[in-house]
Amino acid sequence: MKIYKYPLTVHGEQEIRLKLFETLCVMNQNNTPVLYAMVDDDLPEQTLSVSVVFTGEEANLLGKYYVGTLQLIGASLATYVLHVFAKIKSWTTR
């Protein structure tokens, strides 16, 4: 197994293709949200659906699990708090 990082969009939905064993955490790296995940090349490839939402924002998170919270500093030096949720959307079999 290996640990990889996946840059995330600052807001909204995105999909990541990976051979996921476990999501580990999210962090701020150079003011970019990054998801860290443990992957296993022996597993089938999966699509991970990731939602990034701001505090107080309405969001449909049904079926998703909490990954983590991080802070970013915007251009006006305002601090933004982001919350990341995910779910396995699909996987391929060998």
URBELSUL-V635192 format. One record per pair of residues at least 24 apart in sequence whose C-alpha atoms are under 10 Angstrom apart, sorted by the first residue. I is the first residue (numbers start at 1). J is the second residue. D is the distance in Angstrom with one decimal. If there is no record, write none. Layout:
i=I j=J d=D
i=I j=J d=D
This chain:
i=1 j=38 d=6.6
i=1 j=39 d=5.6
i=1 j=40 d=4.7
i=1 j=41 d=7.1
i=1 j=42 d=8.8
i=2 j=37 d=8.3
i=2 j=38 d=5.6
i=2 j=39 d=5.5
i=2 j=40 d=6.6
i=2 j=41 d=8.6
i=3 j=36 d=6.8
i=3 j=37 d=5.6
i=3 j=38 d=4.4
i=3 j=39 d=6.2
i=3 j=40 d=9.0
i=4 j=34 d=9.9
i=4 j=35 d=8.3
i=4 j=36 d=5.7
i=4 j=37 d=5.6
i=4 j=38 d=6.5
i=4 j=39 d=7.2
i=5 j=33 d=10.0
i=5 j=34 d=6.2
i=5 j=35 d=5.5
i=5 j=36 d=4.4
i=5 j=37 d=6.4
i=5 j=38 d=8.9
i=6 j=33 d=8.6
i=6 j=34 d=5.5
i=6 j=35 d=5.1
i=6 j=36 d=6.4
i=6 j=37 d=8.0
i=7 j=32 d=6.9
i=7 j=33 d=6.0
i=7 j=34 d=4.4
i=7 j=35 d=6.3
i=7 j=36 d=8.9
i=8 j=32 d=7.3
i=8 j=33 d=5.3
i=8 j=34 d=5.5
i=8 j=35 d=6.8
i=8 j=50 d=8.4
i=8 j=51 d=9.2
i=8 j=52 d=8.1
i=8 j=84 d=9.5
i=9 j=33 d=7.1
i=9 j=34 d=8.8
i=9 j=50 d=9.5
i=9 j=51 d=9.1
i=9 j=52 d=7.5
i=10 j=34 d=9.6
i=10 j=51 d=9.7
i=10 j=52 d=6.7
i=10 j=53 d=8.4
i=10 j=54 d=9.2
i=10 j=72 d=8.9
i=10 j=80 d=9.7
i=10 j=82 d=7.9
i=10 j=84 d=10.0
i=11 j=51 d=7.6
i=11 j=52 d=5.0
i=11 j=53 d=5.9
i=11 j=54 d=7.5
i=11 j=82 d=8.0
i=11 j=83 d=9.5
i=11 j=84 d=9.5
i=12 j=50 d=8.2
i=12 j=51 d=5.7
i=12 j=52 d=5.2
i=12 j=53 d=6.5
i=12 j=54 d=9.3
i=12 j=59 d=9.4
i=12 j=84 d=9.7
i=13 j=49 d=7.1
i=13 j=50 d=5.7
i=13 j=51 d=4.6
i=13 j=52 d=6.5
i=13 j=53 d=8.8
i=13 j=84 d=9.9
i=13 j=85 d=9.7
i=13 j=86 d=9.5
i=14 j=47 d=9.9
i=14 j=48 d=8.3
i=14 j=49 d=6.0
i=14 j=50 d=5.4
i=14 j=51 d=6.7
i=14 j=52 d=8.6
i=14 j=86 d=9.7
i=15 j=46 d=9.8
i=15 j=47 d=6.3
i=15 j=48 d=5.5
i=15 j=49 d=4.6
i=15 j=50 d=6.0
i=15 j=51 d=8.9
i=15 j=86 d=9.4
i=15 j=87 d=9.8
i=15 j=88 d=9.5
i=15 j=89 d=8.6
i=16 j=46 d=8.1
i=16 j=47 d=5.6
i=16 j=48 d=5.1
i=16 j=49 d=6.6
i=16 j=50 d=7.6
i=16 j=88 d=9.6
i=16 j=89 d=9.8
i=17 j=45 d=6.6
i=17 j=46 d=5.6
i=17 j=47 d=4.6
i=17 j=48 d=6.3
i=17 j=49 d=9.0
i=17 j=88 d=9.9
i=17 j=89 d=9.9
i=17 j=90 d=9.4
i=17 j=91 d=9.0
i=18 j=43 d=9.2
i=18 j=44 d=8.4
i=18 j=45 d=5.3
i=18 j=46 d=5.5
i=18 j=47 d=6.6
i=18 j=48 d=7.5
i=18 j=91 d=9.3
i=19 j=43 d=5.6
i=19 j=44 d=5.8
i=19 j=45 d=4.4
i=19 j=46 d=5.8
i=19 j=47 d=8.6
i=19 j=48 d=9.5
i=19 j=91 d=8.8
i=19 j=92 d=9.8
i=20 j=44 d=8.2
i=20 j=45 d=7.3
i=20 j=46 d=6.7
i=20 j=47 d=8.8
i=20 j=48 d=8.3
i=20 j=88 d=9.0
i=20 j=91 d=9.8
i=21 j=46 d=9.9
i=23 j=48 d=9.8
i=23 j=66 d=10.0
i=23 j=67 d=7.1
i=23 j=68 d=10.0
i=23 j=86 d=8.9
i=24 j=67 d=7.4
i=24 j=68 d=8.9
i=25 j=66 d=9.6
i=25 j=67 d=5.9
i=25 j=68 d=5.9
i=25 j=69 d=8.6
i=25 j=70 d=9.7
i=25 j=84 d=9.2
i=26 j=67 d=6.8
i=26 j=68 d=5.6
i=26 j=69 d=6.9
i=26 j=70 d=6.9
i=26 j=82 d=9.8
i=26 j=83 d=9.0
i=26 j=84 d=7.5
i=26 j=85 d=9.9
i=27 j=68 d=8.2
i=27 j=69 d=7.8
i=27 j=70 d=5.9
i=27 j=71 d=8.3
i=27 j=72 d=9.6
i=28 j=69 d=9.5
i=28 j=70 d=6.3
i=28 j=71 d=6.8
i=28 j=72 d=6.7
i=28 j=73 d=9.7
i=29 j=72 d=9.2
i=30 j=72 d=9.1
i=30 j=73 d=9.9
i=31 j=71 d=8.4
i=31 j=72 d=5.6
i=31 j=73 d=6.8
i=31 j=74 d=8.5
i=32 j=70 d=10.0
i=32 j=71 d=9.6
i=32 j=72 d=7.4
i=32 j=73 d=9.6
i=33 j=69 d=9.7
i=33 j=70 d=7.5
i=33 j=71 d=8.5
i=33 j=72 d=7.8
i=33 j=82 d=8.6
i=33 j=84 d=9.4
i=34 j=70 d=9.5
i=35 j=67 d=8.5
i=35 j=68 d=9.1
i=35 j=84 d=8.8
i=36 j=67 d=9.7
i=43 j=91 d=9.7
i=43 j=92 d=9.4
i=43 j=93 d=8.8
i=43 j=94 d=9.0
i=44 j=91 d=6.6
i=44 j=92 d=5.7
i=44 j=93 d=5.7
i=44 j=94 d=6.6
i=45 j=90 d=8.6
i=45 j=91 d=5.7
i=45 j=92 d=5.7
i=45 j=93 d=7.7
i=45 j=94 d=9.1
i=46 j=88 d=6.9
i=46 j=89 d=7.4
i=46 j=90 d=5.6
i=46 j=91 d=3.9
i=46 j=92 d=6.3
i=46 j=93 d=9.2
i=47 j=87 d=8.6
i=47 j=88 d=5.9
i=47 j=89 d=5.4
i=47 j=90 d=5.2
i=47 j=91 d=6.1
i=47 j=92 d=8.8
i=48 j=86 d=6.6
i=48 j=87 d=5.8
i=48 j=88 d=4.6
i=48 j=89 d=5.6
i=48 j=90 d=7.4
i=48 j=91 d=8.9
i=49 j=85 d=8.4
i=49 j=86 d=5.5
i=49 j=87 d=5.4
i=49 j=88 d=6.1
i=49 j=89 d=5.8
i=49 j=90 d=8.9
i=50 j=84 d=7.0
i=50 j=85 d=5.8
i=50 j=86 d=4.4
i=50 j=87 d=6.8
i=50 j=88 d=8.8
i=50 j=89 d=9.5
i=51 j=82 d=9.9
i=51 j=83 d=8.1
i=51 j=84 d=5.7
i=51 j=85 d=5.2
i=51 j=86 d=6.2
i=51 j=87 d=9.0
i=52 j=82 d=6.3
i=52 j=83 d=5.7
i=52 j=84 d=4.7
i=52 j=85 d=6.6
i=52 j=86 d=8.9
i=53 j=81 d=8.5
i=53 j=82 d=5.6
i=53 j=83 d=5.3
i=53 j=84 d=6.6
i=53 j=85 d=8.4
i=54 j=80 d=7.3
i=54 j=81 d=6.0
i=54 j=82 d=4.8
i=54 j=83 d=6.3
i=54 j=84 d=9.1
i=55 j=80 d=8.3
i=55 j=81 d=6.2
i=55 j=82 d=6.5
i=55 j=83 d=7.1
i=56 j=81 d=9.9
i=61 j=85 d=7.3
i=61 j=86 d=8.4
i=61 j=87 d=9.3
i=62 j=87 d=9.4
i=63 j=87 d=6.8
i=63 j=88 d=9.4
i=64 j=88 d=8.4
i=64 j=89 d=9.8
